[in-house]
Amino acid sequence: MNIKMYLDYFDEISHLPREEQFDLLDKAQDLVLSESKVSKFKLVSFFAPLLSLVAMIGIGYVIFGYSILLFVIAGVFGLLLSRVAVNETNTYLLSRGLRRVMEGKLN
């Protein structure tokens, strides 16, 4: 995951210099990655597009039948939806890790 896109994103650290923000975000990412054997970031990045595609195509099939064009539209919509889901989940995981890093830094 590219943590550079989260520089100046979180209000808790946006007042800090960019280098310090990067260090805190890197520690937060490492904390989230160390919580389990399998990376949560990778799991979300793999399963969100797959589940979104299956759901959108399945819903399109149930509602509209066999139209190929609607399968394509549902597939594109599913990929867009999965991108939003991946970004939101990554942001949530990183903010949770950042809160834990900041709590440890304050104590």
C-alpha positions as CSV (number, residue, x, y, z in Angstrom):
1,M,0.0,0.0,0.0
2,N,1.2,3.5,-0.9
3,I,1.2,5.5,2.3
4,K,2.4,8.6,0.6
5,M,-1.2,9.4,-0.4
6,Y,-2.0,9.6,3.3
7,L,0.4,12.5,4.0
8,D,-1.6,15.5,5.2
9,Y,-4.7,13.3,5.2
10,F,-5.2,12.6,8.9
11,D,-6.0,15.6,11.1
12,E,-4.1,14.1,14.0
13,I,-0.7,14.5,12.2
14,S,-1.4,17.0,9.4
15,H,0.4,19.7,11.4
16,L,3.6,17.7,11.6
17,P,6.4,17.9,9.1
18,R,6.0,15.5,6.2
19,E,9.0,13.3,7.2
20,E,7.5,12.8,10.6
21,Q,4.1,12.1,9.2
22,F,5.7,9.5,6.9
23,D,7.5,7.8,9.8
24,L,4.2,7.7,11.9
25,L,2.3,6.3,8.9
26,D,5.0,3.7,8.3
27,K,4.9,2.6,11.9
28,A,1.1,2.5,11.8
29,Q,1.2,0.3,8.6
30,D,3.8,-2.0,10.2
31,L,1.6,-2.3,13.3
32,V,-1.4,-3.3,11.2
33,L,0.6,-5.7,9.2
34,S,2.2,-7.3,12.3
35,E,-1.2,-8.1,13.8
36,S,-1.8,-11.2,11.7
37,K,0.2,-13.6,9.6
38,V,-1.8,-12.7,6.5
39,S,-1.8,-9.0,5.5
40,K,-5.2,-7.5,5.9
41,F,-4.4,-5.0,3.2
42,K,-3.7,-7.8,0.7
43,L,-6.8,-9.8,1.7
44,V,-9.0,-6.8,1.1
45,S,-7.2,-5.9,-2.2
46,F,-7.8,-9.5,-3.4
47,F,-11.3,-10.3,-2.2
48,A,-13.1,-6.9,-2.6
49,P,-12.8,-6.8,-6.4
50,L,-13.7,-10.5,-6.7
51,L,-16.8,-10.2,-4.4
52,S,-17.9,-7.0,-6.0
53,L,-17.7,-8.5,-9.5
54,V,-19.6,-11.6,-8.6
55,A,-22.3,-9.6,-6.7
56,M,-22.8,-7.0,-9.5
57,I,-22.9,-9.6,-12.3
58,G,-25.2,-11.9,-10.2
59,I,-27.6,-9.0,-9.4
60,G,-27.6,-8.1,-13.1
61,Y,-28.3,-11.6,-14.1
62,V,-31.2,-12.0,-11.6
63,I,-32.8,-8.6,-12.6
64,F,-32.1,-8.4,-16.3
65,G,-31.4,-11.9,-17.6
66,Y,-28.7,-12.8,-20.2
67,S,-27.8,-9.3,-21.6
68,I,-24.1,-9.3,-22.3
69,L,-24.0,-5.5,-22.3
70,L,-25.4,-5.4,-18.8
71,F,-22.9,-8.0,-17.6
72,V,-20.1,-5.6,-18.8
73,I,-21.7,-2.6,-17.2
74,A,-22.2,-4.6,-14.0
75,G,-18.6,-5.7,-14.1
76,V,-17.3,-2.1,-14.5
77,F,-19.5,-0.9,-11.7
78,G,-18.3,-3.8,-9.5
79,L,-14.7,-2.9,-10.1
80,L,-15.4,0.8,-9.3
81,L,-17.2,-0.3,-6.2
82,S,-14.4,-2.6,-5.1
83,R,-11.8,0.2,-5.6
84,V,-13.9,2.4,-3.2
85,A,-14.2,-0.5,-0.7
86,V,-10.4,-1.2,-0.8
87,N,-9.6,2.5,-0.3
88,E,-12.0,3.0,2.6
89,T,-10.9,-0.2,4.3
90,N,-7.2,0.6,3.9
91,T,-7.9,4.1,5.3
92,Y,-9.8,2.6,8.3
93,L,-7.0,0.1,9.1
94,L,-4.3,2.8,8.8
95,S,-6.2,5.2,10.9
96,R,-6.7,2.6,13.6
97,G,-3.0,1.8,13.5
98,L,-2.1,5.5,13.6
99,R,-4.3,6.0,16.7
100,R,-2.5,3.1,18.4
101,V,1.0,4.5,17.4
102,M,0.0,8.0,18.7
103,E,-1.3,6.6,22.0
104,G,2.0,4.8,22.5
105,K,3.9,7.9,21.6
106,L,1.9,10.0,24.2
107,N,2.4,7.5,27.0
